[in-house]
């Protein structure tokens, strides 16, 4: 178990919820961006927001790494932490390649298509919500399961 102020922050429920809300905001932004891109091809209004979300996710990983060091990738949450780190690297690469494509129009269509697939991978961040709200889901399932027993006892 880690100690210190940063460890208390990183291991707190509030920290997880904060980044859960950031993931939700990112998903909403991606949805709006996709809709906007369909109507206005080439418009880069959302690029700045993508960088802001990337900075948030990078700060999260950096704070966790500062607390747990390499145990971040071998501890009980290793799969989730590895997933988060891969998402950060993939997003960084995607953002850089988007800038490259915007600057150099001679890049081939197949490369642009592969970048589009990489951008779709960002949607997988929503999977993180399962981890964050796993205990909430369990609680709701238990509550939902008890409702028939409560009403069955009234008859």
N, C-alpha and C positions, 0 to 999 in steps of 0.2 A: 504494500500500500504506500502510495506516495504522500508526502506531506508538503506543506507550504501553501501560500496564498494562491499561486497559480494552479496548483494541483486541486485545491478546493473548487476553484472556478471551473476548471476543465472537467472535473468529475461530477459537477452539479447537474441536477435536472434542468435548471434554468439555462445552462449552457447548451444542453441538447435541444431544448425547446426553442431557444433563439435560432440555432442553425436549422431546426426544423421549419421555422417560419421563413427563414431565408430561402430554403429549398422550395417552399410553397410559392413564395414571391417569384422565384426564378421560373417555376413551372408556368405561372400565370404570364410572366413576361415572354417566355418562349411561345406560348399560345398566341398571344397578341402579336408578337413578332412574325410568326408564321402567317397569320392572317394578313398582316400588313405587307409582307414580302410578296404575297400572291397578287396583291393589287398594285404594288409599287416596286417592281423588280429593280434591284440595284440600290435601293434606298438603304443607307447605313445608319439610320437613326438609333437603332438598338445596339449597335456595336459597343458604345460606351457602357451601357448597362451590363453587357456580357463581361466586360473587363471588371466592372465593380463586383459582380457575383464571383468572378474568378479570384479577386483579391480576398473577398470574404472567406471562400473555401480554403484559400492558401493560408490565411491567418489561422483558421481553425486547425488545419493540419500542423502548422508550425507550433501552435500553442500545445497541442497534444504531444507533439514530438519533444518539445522542451520539457514536458513533464515526464513522459514515459520513455524517452529515447528510443532505442531500437526495439524495446519490448512492445512498442506500439504495433509492431508487425509480427510478434510471436505470442502475444498474450491472448486472452479469451476472445477479444474483439478483433483479432488479426484479419479475418476475412473482410469485415466491414471497413477497417482502417486501410487495408490494401485497396479495396474497391474505391474508397474516397481518394486515396493518393493517385490511383490510375485515372479517376475522373478529372482530377486537377491537372495532371499532365496532358491528358487528351484535350481538355478545354483550352489549355495554354497553346498547344499545337494548333488546334482549330482556329483560335483567335489570330494567331500569327499568320497562318496560311490564308485566312480571309483577307488580311491586310495585303499579303503578297499578291493574291489574285486581283484585288482591287487596284493595286499599283501596276501590275503587269498583265495586260489583257491578252498576251500571246500564250498564256498557259492553256494547255489542252483541256478539252471537255472531259476526258476521262479523269484527269486530276481533280477538276472541279466536282465531278460526281463523287469521287472518293471523299472529298472534303465534306460534301453534303451528308454522306453516310456518317462521317465522324461527328458532324453537328447533331445528328439524330441521337447519337450515343449520349449526348447531354441530357436527354429526356430520362435516361436511366437513373439520374440523380433522385428521381421520385422514389426509387426503391429504398433510399435511405429513410424515408418516412416510416417504412415498416419497422425498422429498428427503433426509431425514436418513439413511435406510438404503440410499440408492441405490448407494453404493460397496460396501456389504455384499452387496447383491443381485447386483451385477456379479461380485463375488468368488465367491459361491456358484454362480452360473451357469457360471463358468469351471471351478470345481472339479467340478461335476456333469457338464460336458461332457468332462472328462478321464478320468472313471471308465471309460467303455468302452475308451478307448485303453490305460489301465493294464491292464485285464483282458484286452484283445485281445493285448497283448504277452506275456502269460503263457502263452498257448496254443500 
